[in-house]
Each structure stands twice: as C-alpha cells, then as structure tokens.
Amino acid sequence: MSIARGGLSIFWQTLLLLLASIAVVFVVTAALFVWSPPPRPDFNSLSDIAEALSGRRIPRERHWQVMIVPHGHKGPMPLHAQRDSDERQRERRLSVIEQPTPPRPDPDMVSSAAFSARLADQIGVPVGDVSLFFEPDQSSNLPLRMRGDRRVIVRRGEPLFFDTVVAGLRTESGWRVVRTPPRAWIAPWQKRALMLFGISLLAVIPFAWFFARALAKPIRRIADAADRMGANPQAPLITEEGPAEIRVTAHALNRMQQRLSAYLTERTNMIGAIAHDLRTPLARIAFRIETAPDEMREKVQGDIEQMRAMIAATISFVRDTGSVSRIEPVALGRLLGDLAADEAEVGRPVTLGPVEAVTVAGDPMALRRLFQNLVDNGVAYGGGVEIALGRIGGEAEIRIGDRGRGLPERQLEAMFRPFERGEPSRNRATGGIGLGLSIARAIAQEHGGSLMLANRIGGGLEAICRLPIRS
C-alpha cells in the first residue's frame, strides 16, 4: 500500500527536532565560550587587607598602563596608569568590624610570620599590633605531593589570598578586624551561563511547540473521525494528511469505514427486502381467510394486522437509521418550539419549558424524528410531556419527561432494544410496535450524541438526549 502525498514521517520529524535542539544548544554554548568574558578568580591581596585595616590608601608597586586608541587616530598616544585595586571589581569585599578581643582563626587557617611582618610594614605599625590568619588556596598537583601540602600564590612579592582571610589591627579602643565574607551560592559568571542556557531553552521551545502541535493535530482529527465513524458509518472519510504514519493510519481507517458502510448497507437492504416481501404472503393469507369461520377469521385478521404493523415499523426503522444525509446548523430551540406548537394544534398535551439558544450540527429532519418519537412515547404512556433544553458543558441537553408510572431501573436500558415495549400486552391500542426508542437512540448516536431514560423525581419517566454543540 502506498500513499501518494508526501511528508516526513514521525521518526524523521522527531530526529530533525532533536538535531535542531542540539544545534541551538551548541551555538549558544559556543557563543558563551567565545563572547562571554571568562570568570576571573576573586582574591584579596595583602595590600587590600592593609588598606581595609588602616582605612587609607597603601602605596603599591604593582600598576599597569592602558593606552586608548581612538578610531582613525595616527601618531603617539598618551599612557594612563591604572591601579589594580581601582580596576578590579571584587565579588567578596572584605568586611570590617570593631571588637575588644583579637581575631581568632578558623579550624583550617594558618599564619605566616613573613606575611604578618609585611602587613605590619605596609600599615606602619609594630608586628605585634597585627594578626593575620588565612586558608592556603592552591593544592599541589605533583604526583608524590606531601599530605596537606597547600600553597599561597605570590605575584611580584604580593601574596594573593583566594580563600578566607581573617586579619586584625590593634587600636586604642580594641581590635579592628577584617574578614572575607562567605562565597555566593551562584557566582556572577555562573549566572551569566545559566542565563544563556535559559535563552537557548527559550529558543528551542517554539520549535518543540510547533512540532507537537503539528503532530497532535492530525492524530486528534483521526480520533474525532473514528468517533464519528463509530456512531455513523456514513460519516465523511478522514482527510489523509500529516506525517507518513498518520496518513497510513487514516488510509486504513477509510478503507475499514468503506467496508463497514458497504456491509451495513447490504444488511439494511436485505432486511428491507425481507420485510417488503413478507407483505405478499400476508396478503394471500388475508384473502384465503375470508372463507374461514367468523371467530377464527377475526383472530387471524388481528394477527395479520399486527404483522403488517411490525413489517411497516421494520421498514421505517431500516429507512430512518443510518440515513443522516446532510449536516447543517440546527437551532434546537426553534425546532423544539415548532414541534411543541404543532402538537398543541392537534390538542396533544405537550408543553415547552425553559429553552436555551443552542445550535448543533445535524440533519433537521432526522432530529425532528428523534424528538417526535420521544414525544409520542411520552404522550402514549405518560399522558403528556414537558420539553426542556439546556447546556451542559459542550453539549446540548434535551429533556422530554412525563408524569406516568415510570419503569423499574433494571428495565430502563432494555427499552432501547427493538420491539421492546413498556406495556407487554402487545395491544396496538396501548402503544406502538416497540421501535420508537431504538430509532431515536440510533439517530442520536449518528449525530455523535446519546440517549438514555431515567425516572423523574416525583414520578414519571424522562428521556435525556445529549448532542454535541456546534463550534
């Protein structure tokens, strides 16, 4: 089996979406590495500690020169000196507090007499007036390194502390103590990376949404069409479009619907033909019984009339079910109003209750036959009916109730079987053949709806029909 129209399969669509997502993430990651500034290690130099303790600028030996070259300029340019402490933006600036006692080191901290002496020299106080504790930052990467061998980086004679530092300076009122604050849970460079990955995710979401929508739409269409086909084999065929697998499925469903429709048509024609052909032998029996005694003739004539009525009802059942030939907007309020008005003209006890403005899609003649059958049953068995129309979610709910005796709960569903009657005497004067409810339910199902019976509160029986509202 081959499908004429082209289209990528679900496999290839999924694969292409995955490759496109990987490509977007790769591009964003590459941009993160190429254009985003690398994370700079945050540290505090010994001069930073001295400045924080003394509260003044400390002369430094380290500086560099920056040259700014304007666009199109030719000739020598002046040099501008920049200090490290002025330019570097720290993430963990030292905090300063005043306390009466000297600082105490954390468990993993060490001290250095050389660094303490250099700190005291920078501030200009005796070495006994300063206290310095720090955590060594770098671990040796030698294969045979000593346990606990940790290092401190010294750049051009300036110790750099990448981890926690605690230092103190004795003052007249006690000790001025500086300390490195705890590290932030997420560093600024990590925030930038997360932001870029979030952007990549947002860039992929529209593609995924369009793919999911394009994939779900034909699947939903097939589900709706299959539901319609279950209610009415004569429903329109499914449009064969979408991915290759969806088109193959739609094509298979269309072929199944065509075979089912042909089978039902053949069965319907056969039943109709049998019912029609039975009229001839019944006519011969009625002719020949004319010479029989009066008592026998009356009984046989009664049976013949009942059989004729059953044959006529069967032909009507075959003709009226599966015959929804056109679908158009139907205003149920107007249809039920016209039905109630026609019944009132002939003096039948039919009243119209609350009615909402609801429109459904269906065959107006078939829907009228549905409600007419329900009204006929209510009048015949309940003495009169009340009609109401409301909206329940996405469905129109039609209630046609009477105030008769009702039925046992176990018998309600059985009333929809062909030739089933609530009054078992089979007397034609007390009701029909027993196909009215079967025809009504078949019409409701052909329109994608449902029909059920329920006993009313306060007595009586109620037929509840629900039909999907036209969107």
C-alpha positions in Angstrom: 0.0 0.0 0.0 1.4 3.4 -0.9 0.3 6.9 -0.1 0.5 9.4 -2.9 1.1 12.6 -1.0 4.5 13.2 0.6 5.5 14.2 4.0 8.1 13.4 6.6 7.5 10.5 8.9 7.2 11.0 12.7 10.7 9.4 13.0 12.4 11.9 10.8 10.4 14.8 12.3 11.5 13.8 15.8 15.1 13.3 14.7 15.2 16.7 12.9 13.8 18.4 16.0 16.4 16.7 18.2 19.2 17.7 15.9 17.9 21.3 15.7 17.7 21.4 19.5 21.3 20.2 19.8 22.4 22.7 17.2 20.8 25.6 19.1 22.3 24.5 22.4 25.7 24.1 20.6 25.5 27.6 19.1 24.6 29.2 22.4 27.4 27.2 24.2 29.9 28.3 21.6 28.8 31.9 22.0 29.1 31.5 25.7 32.8 30.5 25.3 33.6 32.9 22.6 31.9 36.2 23.6 31.3 35.8 27.3 34.3 37.1 29.4 36.0 34.2 31.3 35.4 34.0 35.0 38.1 35.9 36.9 39.3 34.3 40.1 38.3 36.5 43.1 41.1 37.2 45.6 42.3 39.7 48.2 45.9 40.8 48.1 47.9 41.7 51.2 47.7 45.3 50.2 43.9 45.0 50.1 43.9 43.7 53.7 46.3 46.5 54.8 44.0 49.2 53.2 40.9 47.7 54.9 42.6 47.6 58.3 44.2 51.1 58.1 41.3 52.8 56.3 43.6 54.6 53.9 45.4 54.0 50.6 48.5 51.9 50.7 51.2 52.7 48.1 51.6 49.8 45.8 54.4 48.7 43.5 52.1 47.0 41.1 50.5 49.0 38.3 50.0 48.8 34.6 49.5 51.3 31.8 46.5 51.5 29.5 46.5 53.1 26.0 43.2 54.1 24.4 43.5 54.5 20.6 40.6 56.4 19.0 39.3 55.2 15.6 41.3 56.7 12.8 43.9 58.4 15.0 47.5 58.5 13.9 50.6 59.4 16.0 51.7 58.8 19.6 49.1 58.3 22.3 49.4 59.2 26.0 49.6 56.4 28.6 47.2 56.3 31.5 48.3 54.5 34.7 45.7 52.2 36.3 46.0 50.6 39.7 44.9 47.0 40.3 42.8 48.0 43.3 40.9 50.6 41.3 40.0 48.5 38.4 39.3 45.0 39.7 35.7 44.5 40.8 35.7 42.1 43.7 32.9 39.7 44.4 34.0 39.2 48.0 35.0 42.5 49.5 36.5 42.5 53.0 34.1 43.3 55.8 35.4 45.4 58.7 34.2 45.2 62.3 35.3 46.6 65.7 35.7 44.2 68.6 37.5 44.2 72.0 39.3 40.9 71.5 41.8 39.9 68.9 40.6 37.8 65.9 40.6 34.0 66.2 41.4 31.7 63.3 39.0 29.2 61.8 40.0 25.5 62.2 41.7 25.2 58.8 43.5 28.5 58.9 47.3 29.0 59.2 49.5 32.1 59.8 52.8 33.3 58.4 55.4 35.4 60.2 56.7 36.8 56.9 53.2 37.8 55.7 52.4 39.3 59.2 55.6 41.3 59.1 54.9 42.6 55.6 51.3 43.5 56.6 52.6 45.5 59.7 55.2 47.2 57.5 52.6 48.3 54.9 50.3 49.7 57.7 53.3 51.2 59.6 52.7 49.6 63.0 54.7 47.1 65.1 54.3 43.5 64.1 52.7 42.7 67.4 49.8 45.0 66.7 48.6 42.9 63.7 47.3 39.5 63.4 46.8 37.5 60.1 45.3 34.1 59.5 44.4 32.6 56.1 43.4 29.4 54.4 46.0 28.2 51.8 44.4 28.2 48.5 46.2 26.0 46.0 46.9 22.3 46.4 50.0 20.9 44.8 49.3 18.8 41.7 52.5 16.8 41.9 52.0 13.0 41.9 54.0 12.4 45.1 52.9 15.5 46.9 53.0 15.6 50.7 49.7 15.3 52.5 48.4 18.7 53.4 50.8 20.4 51.0 48.9 23.6 50.2 50.3 26.8 48.7 49.8 30.5 48.6 50.3 32.4 45.3 52.7 35.3 45.5 52.8 37.6 42.5 55.6 40.1 42.3 56.1 39.8 46.0 52.4 40.4 46.8 50.6 37.4 48.5 47.2 36.7 46.9 44.6 35.0 49.1 41.8 33.3 47.1 40.1 31.8 50.1 39.1 33.1 53.5 41.3 35.6 55.4 40.9 37.0 58.9 43.2 39.9 59.9 43.2 42.3 62.9 44.8 45.6 63.9 45.2 46.7 67.5 43.6 50.2 68.0 43.1 52.4 71.1 39.5 51.0 71.5 40.3 47.4 70.8 40.8 45.5 67.6 39.7 46.3 64.0 39.1 43.0 62.3 38.6 42.3 58.6 37.2 39.1 57.2 36.5 37.6 53.8 32.7 37.1 53.5 31.3 33.7 52.5 31.2 32.9 48.8 27.9 33.5 47.0 25.9 30.4 46.2 26.0 31.3 42.5 28.8 33.4 41.1 28.1 36.1 38.5 29.8 34.1 35.7 27.5 31.2 36.7 24.5 33.5 36.5 25.6 34.5 33.0 26.0 30.9 31.9 22.5 30.0 33.3 21.0 33.0 31.6 22.5 31.9 28.2 21.3 28.3 28.7 17.9 29.7 29.6 17.9 31.7 26.3 18.8 28.5 24.4 15.9 26.7 26.1 13.5 29.5 25.1 14.8 29.4 21.6 14.1 25.6 21.4 10.6 25.8 23.0 8.8 27.3 19.9 10.2 24.6 17.6 9.1 21.9 20.0 5.6 23.5 20.4 5.1 23.8 16.7 6.3 20.2 16.2 4.0 18.9 18.9 1.0 20.9 17.6 1.7 19.7 14.0 1.9 16.1 15.2 -1.1 16.2 17.6 -3.5 17.9 15.1 -3.8 15.0 12.6 -3.9 12.5 15.5 -6.8 14.4 17.1 -8.5 14.6 13.7 -8.2 10.9 13.3 -9.7 10.3 16.8 -12.6 12.6 16.1 -13.2 10.9 12.7 -13.0 7.5 14.3 -15.6 8.5 16.9 -17.9 9.8 14.2 -17.4 6.6 12.2 -18.4 4.5 15.2 -21.6 6.5 15.5 -22.3 6.8 11.8 -20.6 4.6 9.2 -21.8 7.0 6.5 -19.8 9.9 8.0 -17.3 11.7 5.7 -13.9 10.0 5.2 -10.8 11.1 7.1 -8.5 13.5 5.4 -5.3 11.7 4.6 -2.6 14.2 5.6 0.2 14.7 8.1 3.2 12.5 8.8 3.6 9.3 6.8 2.4 7.1 9.7 -0.7 9.2 10.3 -1.6 9.1 6.6 -1.2 5.3 6.5 -3.5 5.1 9.6 -6.0 7.4 8.0 -6.0 5.4 4.8 -6.6 2.2 6.7 -9.5 3.7 8.7 -11.0 5.0 5.5 -10.9 1.5 3.9 -12.4 0.0 7.1 -15.1 2.6 7.1 -15.9 1.9 3.4 -16.1 -1.9 4.1 -18.2 -1.3 7.2 -20.5 1.0 5.3 -20.9 -1.5 2.5 -21.7 -4.2 4.9 -24.3 -2.2 6.8 -25.9 -1.1 3.5 -26.1 -4.7 2.3 -27.6 -5.7 5.7 -30.1 -2.9 5.6 -31.2 -3.6 2.1 -31.6 -7.3 2.9 -33.8 -6.6 6.0 -35.8 -4.1 4.0 -36.3 -6.6 1.1 -37.4 -9.4 3.5 -39.8 -7.1 5.3 -41.2 -5.9 2.0 -41.5 -9.4 0.5 -43.4 -10.6 3.6 -46.3 -8.3 2.6 -47.3 -10.6 -0.4 -47.8 -13.9 1.6 -49.6 -11.9 4.3 -52.0 -10.5 1.6 -52.6 -14.1 0.4 -53.3 -15.3 3.9 -55.7 -12.4 4.4 -57.5 -13.3 1.2 -57.8 -17.0 1.9 -59.0 -16.5 5.5 -62.1 -14.7 4.2 -63.9 -18.1 3.9 -63.0 -19.2 7.5 -65.5 -19.0 10.3 -66.0 -15.6 11.8 -64.4 -16.3 15.2 -61.2 -17.7 13.6 -61.2 -15.0 10.8 -61.2 -12.2 13.4 -58.3 -13.6 15.3 -56.2 -14.3 12.2 -57.0 -10.9 10.8 -55.8 -9.4 14.1 -52.5 -11.3 13.8 -52.1 -10.3 10.2 -52.6 -6.6 11.0 -50.1 -6.8 13.8 -47.6 -8.5 11.5 -48.2 -5.8 8.9 -47.6 -3.1 11.5 -44.4 -4.8 12.5 -43.3 -5.0 8.9 -44.1 -1.3 8.4 -42.2 -0.4 11.5 -39.2 -2.5 10.5 -39.1 -0.9 7.1 -39.3 2.5 8.8 -36.5 1.5 11.2 -34.2 0.4 8.3 -35.0 3.6 6.4 -34.6 6.0 9.2 -31.4 4.6 10.8 -28.1 5.3 9.1 -29.7 7.8 6.8 -28.2 11.1 8.0 -27.7 12.5 4.5 -26.9 16.2 5.3 -25.3 18.1 8.1 -26.2 21.7 8.7 -26.6 24.1 11.7 -29.8 23.3 13.5 -31.2 25.7 16.2 -32.7 23.2 18.7 -34.8 25.8 20.4 -36.6 26.7 17.3 -37.0 23.0 16.3 -38.4 22.0 19.7 -40.7 25.1 19.7 -42.1 24.2 16.3 -42.7 20.6 17.4 -44.5 21.7 20.6 -46.6 24.2 18.6 -47.6 21.5 16.1 -48.6 19.1 18.9 -50.6 21.8 20.6 -52.6 22.5 17.4 -53.9 18.9 17.4 -54.7 19.0 21.1 -51.9 16.8 22.4 -50.7 17.6 26.0 -47.2 18.9 25.1 -45.7 21.9 26.9 -42.4 23.7 26.3 -40.4 24.6 29.4 -37.1 26.6 29.7 -35.2 26.6 26.4 -31.7 28.0 25.8 -30.4 29.1 22.5 -28.3 26.2 21.3 -27.1 25.2 17.9 -26.0 21.7 16.9 -24.8 20.2 13.6 -27.1 17.6 12.1 -29.9 16.6 9.9 -33.0 18.6 10.9 -35.5 16.0 9.6 -33.7 13.2 11.5 -33.5 15.2 14.7 -37.2 16.1 14.4 -38.0 12.4 14.0 -35.9 11.7 17.1 -37.8 14.1 19.3 -41.2 13.2 17.7 -40.6 9.6 18.8 -39.8 10.6 22.3 -42.9 12.9 22.4 -45.1 10.1 21.1 -43.9 7.7 23.7 -44.4 10.2 26.5 -48.0 11.0 25.4 -48.9 7.3 24.9 -47.5 6.0 28.2 -47.4 9.1 30.4 -50.4 11.1 29.3 -48.4 14.2 28.3 -44.8 15.5 28.1 -42.8 18.6 29.1 -39.8 19.6 26.9 -36.8 21.5 28.2 -33.5 22.4 26.6 -30.2 23.4 28.4 -26.5 23.5 28.0 -24.2 21.1 29.9 -20.6 21.8 29.2 -20.1 21.4 25.4 -23.3 19.5 24.9 -26.9 20.4 24.4 -29.2 18.5 26.8 -32.8 17.9 25.8 -35.2 16.5 28.4 -38.6 15.2 27.4 -40.4 13.9 30.5 -43.9 12.7 31.5 -45.7 12.1 34.8 -46.7 8.5 34.2 -45.9 5.4 36.3 -42.2 5.2 35.3 -40.3 2.0 35.0 -38.1 -0.2 37.2 -34.4 0.8 37.0 -33.4 -2.6 35.6 -35.8 -2.2 32.7 -34.7 1.3 31.5 -31.9 0.2 29.2 -33.9 -2.7 27.9 -36.4 -0.3 26.4 -34.0 0.6 23.6 -34.0 -2.9 22.2 -36.0 -3.3 19.0 -39.6 -4.4 19.6 -39.3 -3.9 23.4 -42.4 -2.3 25.0 -43.0 -1.0 28.4 -46.6 -2.3 28.2 -46.1 -6.1 27.5 -49.6 -6.9 26.2 -48.7 -6.2 22.6 -52.1 -4.5 22.2 -51.8 -1.9 19.4 -54.3 0.3 21.2 -51.9 0.8 24.1 -48.8 1.7 22.1 -46.7 1.0 19.1 -44.5 -1.8 17.9 -41.5 -1.0 20.1 -39.1 0.6 17.7 -39.5 4.2 18.5 -36.8 4.4 21.2 -34.5 2.2 19.1 -34.8 4.7 16.2 -34.4 7.7 18.5 -31.2 6.3 20.0 -29.8 5.4 16.6 -30.4 9.0 15.3 -28.8 10.5 18.4 -25.7 8.3 18.1 -25.5 9.1 14.4 -25.2 12.7 15.5 -22.4 11.9 18.0 -24.8 12.1 20.9 -26.5 9.8 23.4 -30.0 9.0 24.7 -31.0 7.5 28.0 -34.1 7.0 30.2 -34.4 8.0 33.9 -37.2 8.0 36.4 -38.2 11.5 37.4 -38.3 12.8 41.0 -41.9 12.9 42.0 -42.9 10.2 39.4 -42.8 9.8 35.7 -40.2 8.9 33.1 -37.7 11.3 31.4 -35.8 10.8 28.1 -32.5 12.7 28.3 -30.8 13.3 24.9 -27.4 15.0 24.7 -25.9 16.3 21.4 -22.5 18.0 20.8 -22.9 21.7 20.4 -21.7 23.1 17.0 -18.5 25.1 17.5 
